[in-house]
Amino acid sequence: MAIANLHHEDLSLRYYAAWWLGKFRVNEPAAVEALIAALEDEADRTELGGYPLRRNAARALGKLGDRRAVPGLIRCLECSDFYVREAAAQSLGMLGDLSCVPALMKLLDGGVAAAMRVPGRPHLEQPSEAVMEALGTLQATQATALIQPFLEHPVARVQYAAARAMYQLTKEPVYGERLVQALQESDLQLRRVILSDLGAIGYLPAAEAIASAATENSFKLIALKGLLEQVQTGASSVDPQDPRSLSRDAIRVMTLMDALL
């Protein structure tokens, strides 16, 4: 039904269908093909010129993991709608196809000076945060010189997105420590984002700082889970039921998690 609704005359049903297919990861060929086609939709437009259906289709395709979506998502990086470009960058990072790296890097052209807030809108000219996170996830080391200047961007969230990517690309602790220090930010939402970043990069020295951060335990547990997954990825053989197979770092993180439950 959801796949059929992507072609329904009711635009709200199309929008919901794209969300539903991604939410429940309906990874069927027909669903992927319909979502790829929706990336070119012209019918669903907002008064400001946005493309709501394209946004949801782009987000869904990242969750479905089918690399057939990559060419269409790369084209979306040139869409006039900021949120379509943002969703496409996020999904390209999830899909892991390095062919998108040049197109992502192009969105950072002009550096910090070109990445300023659009007057009257709540976003920058380009989705710099999503682009840098995607490049970091893709291990696009050729983008390091482009990303580094964003550590001095006037918007804190952009600075921290740059720090996250720089740690992923260089593994230099200075960038992980910058995120740890940022847990002292007064903005609760920003602290939540930083916890997510620390969990995503698996920065183990942040474990205690994460556990004691001034945020809800649910966010801290998610971040610590990211650290634990990183520890276990580096272990040759781990059986959670056998404490003898767990490393000292894994036990350390699990102890912190237990204290938050």
C-alpha positions in Angstrom: 0.0 0.0 0.0 2.8 2.5 0.9 4.6 1.9 -2.3 1.4 2.5 -4.3 0.7 5.6 -2.3 3.9 7.2 -3.6 2.0 7.6 -6.9 -1.3 8.7 -5.2 -2.9 12.0 -6.4 -3.1 13.0 -2.7 0.2 14.7 -2.0 -0.1 14.2 1.7 -0.3 10.4 1.2 2.8 10.5 -1.0 4.7 12.4 1.7 3.6 10.0 4.4 4.4 6.9 2.3 8.0 8.1 1.7 8.4 8.5 5.5 6.8 5.2 6.2 9.0 3.2 3.8 12.2 4.7 5.4 10.9 4.4 9.0 10.2 0.7 8.6 13.1 0.0 6.2 11.0 -1.5 3.4 14.0 -2.6 1.4 12.1 -4.0 -1.6 13.2 -3.2 -5.2 9.8 -1.5 -6.0 10.1 0.7 -2.9 13.6 1.8 -3.8 12.7 2.5 -7.4 9.6 4.5 -6.4 11.7 6.6 -3.8 14.4 7.2 -6.4 11.7 8.5 -8.8 10.3 10.7 -6.0 13.7 12.5 -5.8 12.6 14.2 -9.1 9.1 15.1 -7.9 7.8 18.5 -9.0 4.2 18.3 -7.7 4.7 18.7 -3.9 6.0 22.3 -3.4 5.8 24.7 -0.5 5.0 28.4 -0.8 8.8 29.0 -0.2 9.7 26.6 -3.0 10.6 23.6 -0.9 10.1 20.0 -2.0 8.7 18.0 1.0 8.4 14.7 -0.8 11.9 14.9 -2.1 13.1 15.5 1.4 11.4 12.4 2.8 12.4 10.3 -0.2 16.1 11.3 0.3 16.0 10.5 4.0 14.3 7.1 3.4 16.8 6.0 0.8 19.7 6.4 3.2 17.9 4.0 5.6 17.3 1.4 2.9 21.0 1.0 2.1 20.5 0.4 -1.7 23.4 2.1 -3.6 21.2 2.4 -6.7 20.0 5.6 -5.0 23.5 7.2 -5.1 23.2 9.0 -8.5 19.8 10.5 -7.7 21.0 11.6 -4.3 24.1 13.2 -5.8 21.8 15.2 -8.2 19.8 16.3 -5.1 22.9 18.0 -3.8 22.2 20.7 -6.5 18.5 21.1 -5.5 17.3 24.6 -4.6 15.8 23.3 -1.4 18.3 23.4 1.5 16.6 20.5 3.3 16.7 18.3 0.2 20.5 18.9 0.0 20.8 18.2 3.7 18.9 14.9 3.6 20.8 13.8 0.5 24.2 14.5 2.2 23.1 12.5 5.3 21.9 9.6 3.2 25.0 9.6 1.0 27.1 9.3 4.2 25.0 6.3 5.3 25.2 4.5 1.9 29.0 4.5 2.0 29.6 5.0 -1.8 32.8 7.1 -2.3 31.7 8.3 -5.7 29.7 11.0 -4.0 32.8 12.6 -2.3 33.6 15.2 -5.0 30.0 16.4 -5.1 30.0 16.7 -1.2 33.3 18.5 -1.2 31.9 21.0 -3.7 29.3 22.1 -1.2 32.2 23.3 1.1 33.6 25.5 -1.7 34.2 29.0 -0.5 34.9 27.9 3.1 33.6 29.6 6.2 33.0 32.9 4.4 30.5 31.2 2.0 28.8 29.2 4.8 26.8 32.0 6.5 23.2 32.0 7.7 20.6 32.9 5.0 18.8 36.1 6.1 15.4 35.4 7.4 15.9 31.6 7.4 17.1 29.2 10.2 19.8 27.7 8.2 23.1 28.4 6.4 23.6 28.7 2.6 24.7 25.0 2.5 24.1 22.1 4.8 27.7 22.2 6.0 27.1 20.1 9.2 25.6 17.2 7.2 28.2 17.4 4.5 31.1 17.3 7.0 29.6 14.5 8.9 29.1 12.5 5.7 32.7 13.1 4.6 34.0 12.0 8.0 31.9 8.9 7.9 33.1 8.1 4.4 36.7 8.6 5.6 37.3 11.1 2.8 40.7 12.2 4.0 41.1 14.4 0.8 38.5 16.7 2.4 40.5 17.4 5.5 41.9 20.7 4.4 38.4 21.9 3.4 36.9 20.9 6.7 39.5 22.2 9.1 38.7 26.0 8.7 35.1 25.2 9.9 36.5 24.7 13.4 36.4 28.5 13.5 32.9 29.0 12.1 30.8 31.5 14.2 28.0 28.9 14.7 28.9 26.4 17.5 27.1 23.4 15.9 29.1 23.8 12.7 32.4 24.0 14.7 31.5 20.7 16.5 30.5 19.0 13.2 33.9 20.0 11.9 35.6 18.6 15.1 33.7 15.3 14.7 34.8 15.0 11.1 38.4 15.9 11.8 38.6 13.3 14.5 37.2 10.7 12.1 39.7 11.7 9.4 42.8 12.1 11.5 42.2 10.2 14.8 44.0 13.1 16.5 42.7 13.4 20.1 42.7 17.2 20.1 39.4 17.0 18.1 37.8 14.5 20.4 38.8 16.6 23.4 37.2 19.7 21.8 33.9 17.8 21.8 34.4 16.7 25.4 35.0 20.3 26.4 31.8 21.3 24.5 29.7 19.2 26.9 30.0 22.3 29.2 27.9 24.3 26.7 24.8 26.0 28.3 22.5 24.9 25.5 20.9 21.6 26.3 20.1 20.7 22.7 23.7 21.4 21.8 24.9 19.1 24.5 22.6 16.4 23.2 24.1 16.8 19.7 27.7 16.6 21.1 26.8 13.4 22.9 25.6 11.9 19.7 28.8 13.0 18.0 31.0 11.5 20.6 29.1 8.2 20.4 29.3 8.2 16.6 33.0 8.6 16.5 33.6 6.2 19.4 35.9 8.5 21.3 36.6 6.3 24.3 38.4 8.9 26.5 35.1 10.7 26.7 33.3 7.9 28.6 33.3 9.4 32.0 32.5 12.9 30.7 29.5 11.4 28.8 28.2 9.6 31.8 28.4 12.8 33.9 27.1 15.2 31.3 24.1 17.4 32.2 21.6 15.7 29.9 19.0 13.0 30.1 20.3 9.5 30.8 18.7 8.2 27.6 21.1 10.4 25.5 24.1 9.4 27.6 23.2 5.7 27.2 23.0 6.0 23.4 26.4 7.7 23.3 28.0 5.1 25.6 26.5 2.4 23.4 28.4 4.0 20.5 31.6 3.8 22.5 31.0 0.2 23.5 30.4 -0.8 19.8 33.7 0.8 18.9 35.5 -1.2 21.6 33.8 -4.4 20.5 34.6 -3.8 16.9 38.3 -3.7 17.8 38.1 -6.9 19.8 38.8 -10.2 18.1 36.3 -12.3 20.0 33.7 -11.0 22.5 30.9 -12.9 24.2 28.8 -10.5 26.3 27.7 -13.5 28.5 31.4 -14.3 29.3 33.0 -11.5 31.4 36.4 -13.1 30.7 36.1 -12.2 27.0 35.5 -8.5 27.6 38.3 -6.0 27.5 39.0 -3.6 30.4 37.6 -0.7 28.3 34.4 -2.6 27.5 33.8 -3.4 31.2 34.5 0.3 32.0 31.9 1.5 29.6 29.4 -1.1 30.6 29.8 -0.2 34.3 29.1 3.4 33.4 26.0 2.3 31.5 24.7 0.2 34.4 24.9 3.1 36.7 22.6 5.1 34.4 19.9 2.5 34.3 
